[in-house]
């Protein structure tokens, strides 16, 4: 792992909804835009094809799994025709009465599903009555694949709260993370509640797309994850109003190199070049830290 290479990523946002057909139309349109722009891979938000349970629709009761399967086949065929890779959020049905996975499917340029990441840290209480756990089963493994000469991994939304996941990917040689989010459809009441909980007096100190916990912490965490692990990170989000922040892309030195407009459908093209000379103040000691040696230089032992 670690060969120097380059590719172009299309980080895509649209108003993800409960309407599978509408989601598919947005995805297919943006695939064309991405390919025309020279993208090697198009990356979409959490739940982009199926919609996101608990936000875009209340529960999976009565969910049209056949329609979702048919949409997935059409998506894979379009990827093959365009010759583009796709990383797309969708629900993954499990046998029996088990709750589905909240997944990212990795489709190669031949239209084959080559990997699937299942969201490991689902939000909610320990009893599984709230948040993601009310609707989804948690996954249990990281997902690593090679796109050209670049090693890639995937994460979903609430996973961002657990830096151990980024360290796991770093230890596996991953250079580019596809981190899909769905921080959208925030009501006026929810926005007001978040503002009150944070403290409106601190709004001037927190430059964010929205003065919400997701608006403040999610982009900041991606900056930190990129800089601490020297990884490129693609961050798509649903643009359904109110979206807490727009899709963006972070370079391996922690610098955001592109950002779309909040609540507006769009495609962001970003270049990943692992041979580019970028600032990395952690390089000399990162491997030692991951090995459990939690200091630089030679400790005195005092």
Buried (B, 14 or more C-beta within 10 A) or exposed (E): EEEEBBBBBBBBBBBBBBBBEBBBEBBBBBBBBBBEEEBBBBBBBBBBBBBBBBBBBEEBEEBEEEBBEBBBEEBBEBBBEBEBBBBBBBBBBEEEEEBBBBBBBBBBBEBEEBBBBBBBBBBBEEEBEEBBBBBBBBBEEBBBBEBBBBBBBBBBBBBBEBBEBBBBBBEEEBBBBBBBBBBBBBEEEEBEEBBEEBEEEEEEEBEBBBBBBBBBBBBBBBBBBBBBBBBBBBBBBBBBEBBBBBBBBBBBBBEBBBBBEBBBBBBBBBBBBBEEEBEBEBEEBBEEBBEEEEEEEEEEEE
